């Protein structure tokens, strides 16, 4: 059982290390589109999209932290 958890953890970190290589491939494409746009509407749209994508991890982590906090608070009240 312990080796299975270790294997899953190693697989998870391997996937995390491989993901940045895939996402870095898009940087030059975004830069080319943003530099060629004269009125900068595409740049504004991409920046807004990045902000929208950044919101979800923070909301998810905040929600998980809230549920953990609420669970711990309810345990203290019960004891």
KOLDREN-811804 format. One record per residue: residue in three letters; x, y, z of N, C-alpha, C in turn; residue number from 1. Coordinates in Angstrom, 1 decimal, padded with zeros to 4 digits. Atoms other than C-alpha are relative to their C-alpha. Layout:
BEGIN
[site 'Ala' [X Y Z] [X Y Z] [X Y Z] NUM];
...
END
This chain:
BEGIN
[site 'Unk' [000.8 -001.2 000.0] [000.0 000.0 000.0] [000.9 001.3 000.0] 1];
[site 'Unk' [-000.8 -001.2 000.0] [002.8 002.4 000.8] [000.7 000.2 -001.3] 2];
[site 'Unk' [-000.7 -000.1 001.3] [004.6 001.7 -002.5] [-001.0 000.5 -001.0] 3];
[site 'Unk' [001.0 -000.5 000.9] [001.3 002.4 -004.3] [-000.1 001.5 000.1] 4];
[site 'Unk' [000.1 -001.4 -000.2] [001.0 005.8 -002.7] [001.3 000.7 -000.5] 5];
[site 'Unk' [-001.2 -000.6 000.5] [004.6 006.5 -003.5] [000.0 000.1 -001.5] 6];
[site 'Unk' [000.0 000.0 001.4] [004.1 005.6 -007.1] [-001.0 001.0 -000.6] 7];
[site 'Unk' [001.0 -001.0 000.4] [001.0 007.8 -007.4] [000.6 001.4 000.2] 8];
[site 'Unk' [-000.6 -001.3 -000.2] [002.9 010.7 -005.9] [001.1 000.3 -001.0] 9];
[site 'Unk' [-001.0 -000.2 001.0] [005.8 010.2 -008.2] [-000.6 000.3 -001.4] 10];
[site 'Unk' [000.7 -000.2 001.3] [003.5 010.0 -011.2] [-000.6 001.4 -000.1] 11];
[site 'Unk' [000.5 -001.3 -000.1] [001.8 013.2 -010.1] [001.0 001.1 -000.2] 12];
[site 'Unk' [-001.0 -000.9 000.2] [005.0 015.1 -009.8] [000.7 000.0 -001.4] 13];
[site 'Unk' [-000.5 000.1 001.3] [006.2 013.8 -013.1] [-000.9 000.7 -001.0] 14];
[site 'Unk' [000.9 -000.7 000.8] [003.1 015.1 -014.7] [000.1 001.5 000.1] 15];
[site 'Unk' [-000.2 -001.5 -000.2] [003.6 018.5 -013.1] [001.3 000.5 -000.7] 16];
[site 'Unk' [-001.2 -000.5 000.6] [007.1 018.7 -014.4] [-000.1 000.0 -001.5] 17];
[site 'Unk' [000.2 000.1 001.5] [006.0 017.8 -018.0] [-000.9 001.1 -000.5] 18];
[site 'Unk' [001.0 -001.0 000.4] [003.1 020.3 -018.1] [000.7 001.4 -000.4] 19];
[site 'Unk' [-000.6 -001.3 000.5] [005.3 023.5 -018.3] [000.6 -000.1 -001.4] 20];
[site 'Unk' [-000.6 000.1 001.3] [007.0 022.2 -021.4] [-001.1 000.1 -001.1] 21];
[site 'Unk' [001.1 -000.1 001.0] [003.7 021.9 -023.2] [-000.5 001.5 000.0] 22];
[site 'Unk' [000.5 -001.4 000.0] [002.5 025.4 -022.1] [001.0 001.0 -000.5] 23];
[site 'Unk' [-001.0 -001.0 000.5] [005.8 027.1 -023.0] [-000.1 000.1 -001.5] 24];
[site 'Unk' [000.0 000.0 001.4] [005.2 026.2 -026.6] [-001.0 001.0 -000.6] 25];
[site 'Unk' [001.0 -001.0 000.5] [002.3 028.7 -026.8] [000.5 001.4 000.2] 26];
[site 'Unk' [-000.5 -001.4 -000.3] [004.3 031.7 -025.6] [000.4 000.7 -001.2] 27];
[site 'Unk' [-000.4 -000.7 001.2] [005.8 032.5 -028.9] [-001.2 000.3 -000.9] 28];
[site 'Unk' [001.2 -000.2 000.8] [002.5 032.2 -030.7] [-000.8 001.2 000.6] 29];
[site 'Unk' [000.7 -001.1 -000.6] [000.8 034.6 -028.2] [000.8 001.3 -000.2] 30];
[site 'Unk' [-000.8 -001.3 000.2] [003.7 037.1 -028.5] [-000.2 000.5 -001.4] 31];
[site 'Unk' [000.1 -000.4 001.4] [003.5 037.1 -032.3] [-001.4 000.6 -000.3] 32];
[site 'Unk' [001.3 -000.6 000.2] [-000.3 037.7 -032.2] [-000.1 001.4 000.6] 33];
[site 'Unk' [000.1 -001.2 -000.7] [000.0 040.4 -029.6] [000.8 001.1 -000.6] 34];
[site 'Unk' [-000.9 -001.0 000.6] [002.9 042.2 -031.3] [-000.5 000.5 -001.4] 35];
[site 'Unk' [000.5 -000.4 001.4] [001.2 042.2 -034.8] [-001.3 000.8 000.1] 36];
[site 'Unk' [001.3 -000.6 -000.1] [-002.1 043.6 -033.5] [000.2 001.5 000.2] 37];
[site 'Unk' [-000.2 -001.5 000.0] [-002.3 047.4 -034.2] [-000.8 000.6 001.1] 38];
[site 'Unk' [000.8 -000.7 -001.0] [-005.2 048.4 -032.0] [000.0 -000.6 001.4] 39];
[site 'Unk' [-000.2 000.6 -001.3] [-004.2 046.1 -029.1] [-001.3 -000.6 000.6] 40];
[site 'Unk' [001.2 000.6 -000.6] [-007.7 044.6 -028.8] [000.2 -001.5 000.3] 41];
[site 'Unk' [-000.3 001.4 -000.3] [-006.3 041.1 -029.0] [000.8 -000.1 001.3] 42];
[site 'Unk' [-000.8 000.0 -001.3] [-003.8 041.9 -026.2] [-000.9 000.2 001.2] 43];
[site 'Unk' [000.9 -000.2 -001.1] [-006.6 043.2 -024.0] [-000.8 -001.2 000.2] 44];
[site 'Unk' [000.8 001.2 -000.1] [-008.7 040.1 -024.7] [000.8 -001.1 000.6] 45];
[site 'Unk' [-000.8 001.0 -000.6] [-005.8 037.8 -023.9] [000.3 000.3 001.5] 46];
[site 'Unk' [-000.2 -000.4 -001.4] [-005.0 039.7 -020.7] [-001.2 -000.3 000.9] 47];
[site 'Unk' [001.2 000.3 -000.7] [-008.6 039.5 -019.6] [-000.2 -001.5 000.2] 48];
[site 'Unk' [000.2 001.4 -000.1] [-008.7 035.8 -020.4] [001.0 -000.6 001.1] 49];
[site 'Unk' [-000.9 000.5 -001.0] [-005.6 035.2 -018.3] [-000.5 000.3 001.4] 50];
[site 'Unk' [000.5 -000.3 -001.3] [-007.2 037.0 -015.4] [-001.2 -000.9 000.4] 51];
[site 'Unk' [001.2 000.9 -000.2] [-010.4 034.9 -015.7] [000.6 -001.4 000.4] 52];
[site 'Unk' [-000.6 001.4 -000.3] [-008.2 031.7 -015.7] [000.7 000.0 001.3] 53];
[site 'Unk' [-000.7 -000.1 -001.3] [-006.3 032.9 -012.6] [-001.0 -000.1 001.1] 54];
[site 'Unk' [000.9 -000.1 -001.1] [-009.5 033.3 -010.6] [-000.4 -001.4 000.5] 55];
[site 'Unk' [000.5 001.3 -000.4] [-010.5 029.6 -010.6] [000.9 -000.7 001.0] 56];
[site 'Unk' [-000.8 000.7 -001.1] [-007.5 028.1 -008.7] [-000.1 000.7 001.3] 57];
[site 'Unk' [000.1 -000.7 -001.3] [-007.8 030.8 -006.0] [-001.4 -000.3 000.6] 58];
[site 'Unk' [001.4 000.3 -000.5] [-011.6 030.2 -005.7] [000.0 -001.5 000.5] 59];
[site 'Unk' [000.0 001.4 -000.4] [-011.0 026.4 -005.5] [000.8 -000.2 001.3] 60];
[site 'Unk' [-000.8 000.1 -001.2] [-008.2 026.7 -002.9] [-000.7 000.7 001.2] 61];
[site 'Unk' [000.7 -000.7 -001.1] [-010.2 029.2 -000.9] [-001.2 -000.8 000.5] 62];
[site 'Unk' [001.2 000.9 -000.3] [-013.3 026.9 -001.0] [000.4 -001.2 000.8] 63];
[site 'Unk' [-000.5 001.2 -000.8] [-011.3 023.9 000.2] [000.5 000.5 001.4] 64];
[site 'Unk' [-000.4 -000.5 -001.3] [-009.7 026.0 003.0] [-001.2 000.3 000.9] 65];
[site 'Unk' [001.2 -000.3 -000.8] [-013.1 027.2 004.1] [-000.7 -001.3 000.5] 66];
[site 'Unk' [000.6 001.3 -000.4] [-014.5 023.6 004.2] [000.9 -000.7 001.1] 67];
[site 'Unk' [-000.8 000.6 -001.0] [-011.5 022.4 006.2] [-000.1 000.8 001.3] 68];
[site 'Unk' [000.1 -000.9 -001.2] [-011.8 025.4 008.6] [-001.4 -000.3 000.7] 69];
[site 'Unk' [001.4 000.3 -000.5] [-015.6 024.7 009.0] [000.0 -001.4 000.6] 70];
[site 'Unk' [-000.1 001.4 -000.6] [-014.9 021.0 009.6] [000.7 000.0 001.3] 71];
[site 'Unk' [-000.8 000.0 -001.2] [-012.3 021.7 012.2] [-000.8 000.7 001.1] 72];
[site 'Unk' [000.7 -000.8 -000.9] [-014.5 024.3 013.9] [-001.2 -000.9 000.6] 73];
[site 'Unk' [001.1 000.9 -000.4] [-017.5 021.8 014.0] [000.5 -001.1 000.9] 74];
[site 'Unk' [-000.6 001.1 -000.9] [-015.2 019.1 015.6] [000.3 000.6 001.4] 75];
[site 'Unk' [-000.3 -000.6 -001.3] [-014.1 021.5 018.3] [-001.3 000.3 000.8] 76];
[site 'Unk' [001.3 -000.2 -000.7] [-017.8 022.4 019.1] [-000.6 -001.3 000.5] 77];
[site 'Unk' [000.6 001.3 -000.4] [-018.7 018.7 019.2] [000.7 -000.6 001.2] 78];
[site 'Unk' [-000.7 000.6 -001.1] [-016.0 017.8 021.7] [000.0 000.8 001.3] 79];
END
